[in-house]
């Protein structure tokens, strides 16, 4: 029963409407969810709702009477095309693949760039990268620079720069680097190294050392190490 | 706050139109998502009729073509659908409703309900019942024309599409309370018209 008969004002209102033929207003107003659901199925729980139930029933019958629309050729072709969903999936996969490829290339460029900046790539690759980026004005050491450093180490020269590269304590060393402990060699090609400020990481160009340190600017080693890389500072290059 | 399909599923709202178990529809949807043509044909046979009826009562002119467009869109987006049978019906009628609104906007016209004679049923009741049963298509159309578009949408989705209040709320993007209120006003308006003009006026 959908009608809620309350002893209060509802009943009073219903009585009032019963006389003027509008009792259905209360009946409709009093419909609860279950009553409404029943009415919308075409079931009248109250005589006042019978006309509405008929309308609903006729509407429902109209659905049953509706002829099934024939499937169009376009729709038929669409559902019979085997790859409608896979096509979409393929598109998504292609997009993902493209994104992954871009990310991989970016990662590779970053890795090679970092390696090249630190002169840690294999010689051939280091030279190729160095030549390539030189075109756009970026200076990257060549593998030959690294050989020179190695030679320096073999010669017992100042080995502080490569050894301390990137280490936190490096900046805490004396301006002379490790030279106080390093006897060095009088004929060392790198007397200018200690004079180079330690913070030169190959990026800065200390104004003083190349000019102020005798023998640095024109020495063969200076030419080797120079190449525009921080005034021939192997420490700076890392 | 609007009712979502997820909320419906959480509430365990499952209903199906009489005659076909909801599990069968769910199975067909899943099979159609995997590319089964037969499964989609069964879905078409089950839903194209109420969709066409909904479009017709809403004044669509080329009901057949529009129904095909709705079902084509259903097929195109089928892989995105997740949910139960009730949600699926709601989803299909959401598409139908939007397609109908687009069509109406594109043609820039007021809804004109296309003619379709409803099969008369055999009457078994008294004279009043016979008169009501004789309620023809034209009278039904007049009664529906007396409703506001929102009221008509709600009533048709409840009766023709057989959606629950919650499903109608999802389909129309309104709150459940708003749908309930529109539904009540639609019934009151219909009853008032019947009271004023009689069932067969």
Interface residues (C-beta under 8 A of the other chain):
Chain A: X21 X22 X24 X25 X28 X29 X31 X33 X36 X39 X40 X48 X49 X50 X51 X52 X54 X55 X56 X58 X59 X60 X61 X62 X63 X64 X65 X66 X67 X68 X69 X70 X71 X72 X74 X75 X78 X79 X80 X82 X84 X85 X86 X88 X89
Chain B: X33 X35 X37 X40 X41 X44 X45 X48 X49 X50 X52 X53 X56 X57 X63 X64 X65 X67 X68 X71 X72 X75 X76 X78 X79 X116 X117 X118 X119 X121 X128 X129 X132 X133 X135 X137 X140 X143 X155 X156 X158 X159 X160 X165 X180 X183 X184 X187 X188 X190 X191 X194 X195 X199
